[in-house]
Amino acid sequence: MKKGLALLSIFLILLSVFGTGTKAEEPKPLNVVIVWHQHQPYYYDPIQDMYTRPWVRLHAANNYWKMANYLSKYPDIHVAIDLSGSLLAQLADYMNGKKDTYQIVSEKIANGEPLTLEDKWFMLQAPGGFFDHRIPWKGEPVADKNGNPYRDEWDRYTELREKRNEAFKKYGTLPLDEQKDKITSEFTEQDYIDLAVLFNLAWIDYNYIINTPELKALYDKVDVGRYTRDDLKIVLNHQMWLLNHTFEEHEKINYLLGNGNVEVTVVPYAHPIGPLLNDFGWYEDFDAHVKKAHEIYKKYLGDNTVEPQGGWAAESALNDKTLEILANNGWQWVMTDQMVLDILGIPNTVENYYKPWVAEFNGKKIYLFPRNHDLSDRVGFRYSGMNQYQAVEDFVNELLKIQKENYDGSLVYVVTLDGENPWEHYPFDGKLFIEELYKKLTELQNQGLIRTVTPSEYIQMYGDKANKLTPKLMKRLDFTTEERVKVLTEAQSLGELYDLAGVEENMQWPESSWVDGTLSTWIGESQENLGWYWLYLGRKTLFENKNKISNWDTVYEYLLRAEASDWFWWYGSDQDSGQDFTFDRYLKTYLYEMYKFAGLEIPSYLFGNYFPNGEPYILRELTGLPEGEKKAWSSLSSLAEGVEVYFDDKGVHFIVKTTKDFEISIFEPGKVMGNTFTLLQSKPTELRYDIFPFSKDSVGLMITTHILVRDGKAEIYKATDYENSEKVGEADINQIENGIEVILPFDYLDSPADFYFAVSTVNEQGELEIITTPIEVKLPKQVEGVVVAEIKDVEGDDYGPGTYTYATNKVFVPEHLDLLKVRVLEKPGSYVFEYYFKELGDNPWNGPNGFSLQIIEAYFDFKDGGNTSAIKMFPDGPGSNVNLDSDHPWDLAIRVAGWNYGNIIVLPDGTNYQGEMKISADPARNAIVVEVPKKYLPKLPEYMAVLVGSQDGYGPDKWRPIAVDAEEWKGGGGDVNAVIAGVAPRVYDLLAPEGFKPTQEEQLNSYDAENQKRAVVKMIPVTTSTNVIIEVDDPQGDDHGPGTYTYATNKVFVPNHLDLLKFKMLDTGETYTLEFYFAELGGNPWNGPNGFSLQIIEAYFDFKDGGNSSAIKMFPDGPGSNVDLDPEHPWDLALRIAGWDYGNIIVLPNGESIQGELKISADPTKNAIIVEVPKKYLEINKDYGVWGVILVGSQDGYGPDKWRPIAVEAEEWKGGGGDVNAVIAGVAP
């Protein structure tokens, strides 16, 4: 009995031990770090001594006080809030009496002061006026009792918006002064009062409104209006109360003061991109930003006792030097992004991605917390459109997935995002989501599943568990020499900058940010690079003169403001605010003030209404101009009637209806140096505005070519640098009724297929009068290169699997996603892909690549191996929501869209390169043109897939989603099961030629909703052989005519340049392409505009009964080639081909000639001359066949019929070896 008891005791002890072991393996509460980031750049305009944008005041009324106040009600929720130094300084400015333009106009109305014409005009701007909120355009985001979001219009605000739009439509073509008078007169005094109340009320937090009776009473009247001036005073007073109590509300909960649950911290002063400042060697500037932010923080948020222990380095932009300077200033932590870990090649495990990494500099540690990019973006961009309760559930479910693996307690889930801008998209300004989120997090904490902590709290508990960084060889930018800085004026992409100005060093952390893991949002594109170049020039000049500057602190303050990230964020095609010009003006204004207070000469470009790369702030119109069509625009000045433009073989014709002297100012994209002022203007002594941010003294573009029309002449000047120009010629003019026609030869335009122009004069006071603001003109684009393939797609199949419909907003015009064909051309260093659509749909959202509505992905298979997944911006993003052909895995993929996120080259291993393609739109042909460097696509692919979707700048992976029923911003026609299962393809059209199997419909219906498998898109073969109709080799070395001819003796006539080796004729869709291959082209010694000078070619084709057998001639008695043609096969079409326009002639057998309809180019790498002939002239009948003759001679611009004559003995400019009798008789060929 005792023995049995003993055995039982042992068994129980063992059970107890095993039981304890099981409990030890249970996951611990997951640490959750949430950081709300709040920032506004400097909006202060020193020219007017006021804030020109209201966002500090309005976000204070809507967000800053609110975010702190919510957290005061949930004391168990620990988070961090950081505010930028520039935001804190501006809040203090407002508290001390500074005001913004919108506030000043609103107070005028509230106080019964009369509004000026300019005040009223300002209020009616959109963007830039009192319609700058989403409510008048889309309604207020609200939700039903179940949390489903919808929009509730403020009827009175909508009514005012429609009235505004109608007025601008009615009077928008009048001269500007008349526009202002007519449009503002459409609105009554009550209209202006209501507009001011609605605008300012829209920007106050919903929760504050409904808990403030006098505001709630005004909110209840938003549909009817009829507000009073006293109502407006109430709204303005409450806005300022919220702003004035923002610091106090944060200090009450500041964990660093021992007061509460929020680690309140700061961002370096002007929100600079630290790595870039340090790459220029401006270490003292970045250090000054950090120290100044600390001073401001200590004064307003730290009770003059504490400083921050870490924070959000602007944009999480980091590199080693940035981290070192932050650590030296007492920072113990910063935020980064898991995407950077991915770029570093760190395996995606919970230990790596859900713990901080620690770097060390001179014994000082700084912890890098990697945020979860996807969940942060869900809060920032996606949850606002979801059921609000489901959104919170989705958020916490993501946390719980990681919590299950938190066995040692040290895992941390980091969510970091903008804490102000998302809420205007959420129902009730975020009230429902924020309160529900904080309740749910409190619940999970009480259940022991999570623990919300601040970064400093986490470090105290688990700092020793952080992953340690070890230095490895990485690349960073280096702009510490003038030679390296010069690269900024040349490079077009970040990759190119790293190639030309990158250095490899051992570093602990790469140059990186939260956006895409790189610095591409702030540098790389031409606008960004040249903005940095301007900043470099200004700082260099400043420090060279430092000893002469008495008020250094003032000057240096403006330099720090100019170094803010925001100006560069909005440059280029990767971001679009709708008001990017405003941010450019701030950079220019701060540089202007810096130069002014330093007593230095102010560069002209700081006065310009254009971006650093010369592109205009405002485009009056982008027009595709087909040949023979004339476009007209009314004058914006009373000193002229209007402007007309057309082109022909003589050049571009500008008809300006005015009796005044005037200038046509031209900007050619790609040129980086140009002038600001017309030649009729004097440089102004000070910066002055028409209406902010538009300088009164800029025609609106960077001027690379001036055409100055005065005294009966049109003189042409070219800019030589930013300040100077030189005369290069004169243009022909014709006097017309009430004006002048100016004919600008194409020779004066380097890029005639795409240029901008503006027309201006000066008034009696010598001040600028603009006749038309900038207009972009695109002529039919002559794309250089050899056509190597053309594949047609079925017309009218822009319906995806057969059922899709477009989103319902009117911007989605019919047929804009209907791909018609893809044409491929080969150039020496690239392949050019032309995507033709039934309709481009214009460029409604001003995509910088010239189009807005389409997104294209193309996949190329040209070698073994590869990938079969569609490319995505985020690992779990849907992208196009299809898979690719496993029989032909892709070796290269490209994404093409109107913005920079649509300029991506992707390798099968996931490596991607941004900004390396040249992308443009040709509205005259409804084509999108993409040039892919051969270093990525070394040969013509054997197989290709092309997917077309609807571009959605706010959608996941930029592909517009598909619903069952179309909505304003969602496509319709999706299969309900596919939509629910998340496998509905987002592809509207794909390249699938007539007869290809499986068809487009079959491919896009191949998903399996039940098993959540995506549809598979098949690759199609890309082959040139089917396009080749004729290929004939000619004997080499027979460039001797009848056997005796020799070249003229001038050294320009290099050996073998008339030796034709091969002729190819290809079917290229609407044209036939003729390719003439020579042993040597001989360069282009006389600069023939078609790319060659020495050859003249005539080609004759017999493809039907009848015809002519005489060689073509320019003059009836001219010799021409001095031969006759085969009477057994009389020709039906003849072509003359040479380097100039007289070598672009189509001749019919009746003698009728058509000039300029051939597309002619040269490919010097292949020694080929390429000619495209429209099929309307060359109609091949398969039964009849085609017969042809190709004649090659020496082109003589001064000779009879342009064929170089033959003598018995060769001379400098005559060929030799002719039979003496034939020469005398005039029959030598």
C-alpha angles and dihedrals in degrees: 000000000000089000091055092049090051091052090049091052091052090049091051092048090052091049090050092051093048091045091054089049092054092052091050089061095055112113117257127226111294115240110234122196117191119184120188108201119205125184143151124181121228110289095175114124111203091193090067096023092232142090108269096196123049100210098113091054095040096045088048087056092047109029125003100064090035096055092051093043094053090053092050086063093051103049093168092061109088117198140146126245119192126191123192121244091240091053092051092047092051093048088054090049091055090047087054094052108273114140140196129233094252091050093050092051091045091051090050089057093044091051095046095246116151116258118232121228088255091052091054093044089051092052092054097053118116111221103020102035143065094307091068097121132081094240098078091047104037108007131250115306108240135151138225122243090275093055098256110147124231138154125258114196122223094225096204093049090048090050091053091047092053091046089052093049093048092050093051090047091050098047103019095110096055122101109281097254091051091046092055093049097045098042098046090047090062089071126075128218089257089053091057093047092049092046092053093048095046094047095049094041091051089061096055118094113264094224091053091047096053091047093050109072098204091051093043088056090055092044090055089060099053092112095054106027115186090148125171132229088252089056088057091050089055092053094047093047092053092048090056092045090057092047094046092052097046096095092044092050091053095046090053091063101031108134090199089062090050089248106115156311105319128083099215110199143159145241122228109280110271094017095254126184095249098198092055095047087050093045087060088051092248093138094145090055094054090045089051090053090053095046095045091051089051091052092051092045093050091050099047108022106018102058087240088286112079136050128202120274096207142331151164107315100215109287088349083276106166145163132157097277091048092051091046093053091046091049090049087056093055100266112150098177144027136177124249135164134257087231088071090055087053091052089050088056093242109158114253101246128138089246091057102036101036100048129066122254120226127217124189131210121180091338094311116120124211122186122218114207111202110216123214100252096200099050091043089053092047089060092042099046116004114036092066090073096045133083099282096226091048089049091056090046090051090051096051093042089060089054093049093053089064095037089066089066098045098107100148094039096239101104114113128195110209123202114179126169149132108304098198117033100056096060098071087064094050125085110270093002090296096305096129095044097043095047093044091047094051091046091051093047090050089051092051090048091052088051091053094243100115140014119206109215139171117241091252091051091051092051091052091053104035109009090120090059094059120120112254121231120224122198117257134173110278138157128247134170121263120198097162096117130058090237091057092045089055087066087073089070092052111035121091100188142031090248090056090050091053089048093051103030105020127116129195117229139158104264136168094215131024128235098272149142140193096259104074098336091268139075092251094119092064105032138022104060118091095250091051095044094050091047088057089046091055090048090050092050091050096048092044091052090046096053093043087060099036095118091056095051115095099184097049096154092059093046093046091049090060091048091054090050090050089054093064117128095228098077090055094042090065096043119098131016100297097080132031127188096172085240102058089141089068091061092046089053092054091055090048093046094052091047089046091053091046092055092042097052090043089055092238131141109272114230114240094232090070087070094051128114091217139085122259092268091054099256114142123254091226128027117204091199143339107219132185106213116203117201114275094019121115123209123201135196130188119241120261089204130065087224091075140033102218151298132257129189135190137147139220136160090295093060139259115337118211116191111194116184104210138103092217128093108265145177130225104209117201131194121192115202113242096037111113102190125061146130130270103204128059119239089251091060134076119223107264120240094225142020111260131171136228088198119336124300094017117092113224091223104053126091087211106258141059106265114227094162127030121198104194113195115195140118091025094301137100108213120192120216129182123208112245096187139337094298109027144053138184134213113255103171149311133272126222116254135196123202110231133176109296093352154019136275114217119197113204111194115226088240088078093056120072091192108029091163090069127021141135127228138184129183126214145160134185129251129229091281091054092250123141117270114189115216092182131001117227119310122188114220123197116190120196102293117241100206111202120225143070117290106238102168142005125187123185124213127210111271120236096022098117091126102093109221090007100278108064123121130190124260109270102242109113091239088077098081120193119278097008091129095044105116111205104179146338120225123193124203128184122222127179094265104017151024118243119212118197115197111196120201133189087237131001092203093226117261105289096168095040097245104194091229088064101259137067114183107059132072117190131190121188126189124198130199113195105141142023120293125020143136135294101195121100112246119259138187091225127031094243096034119120098228108174087341096230136101127230132242112287090202090063110028113195125251096190134021131188133196116207126190140138094270134052094268082066094060101076132134114197128195121210091255090060097258108142135194121203127207098008097118127077108231128183141152127235104202091181088066099026088239136141111211121204127183116201118193115239091232085076099030104033096176142013106286118246092215132023141181124199121194124190125196142158112277114235114185091194098040129097108278088354094275112124110241124240123231132185090253122031116252132188093275102016129074119236141213097071120152105256093227093049092049092050092046091048094237101108106128114239091211119114098180137007134186106269115144123219108284096018113139128246093036123224090259092051093048096049092046092053094095121115108221095183093057094032094240120154126233117264122232116209125225116238123216117258111208135161096196094080089054096054112095099168132015117173127173118214122208112267120240097024096117089124102096109220089005100279108064123121130189124261109269103243109113091238088077097080120192119277097009091128095043105116110205105175143002122205129183118195133188103233103173111261091015142040113233118215118199120195113192120199134188086238132000093201095225119264103287096168096039098245105194091229089062101259138066115183106060133071117190132190121191125191126193131194111195104144142024120293126020144135134293102195121101113247119257137189091223127032093241095034119119097225107175087342096230136101126229133243110285090202089063107029111193126251096190133025129189131197114202126188140138095270135052093268083066093060101077133134114197126195121209091255089062097257110142130200118200129206100012096111120087106223129183141150130233105202093185090063096030087235136143112211123204129182116203120194110241091229087078099039111048109177117202113202092212094051096038124200131278124191150181126205118197122188125194142159111276114233114185090195098038130098109281087352093277112124111241124240123232131185090250121033116249132188092275102017130074118237141211097071120151105257094227092047091049092049092046091048094237101108105128 
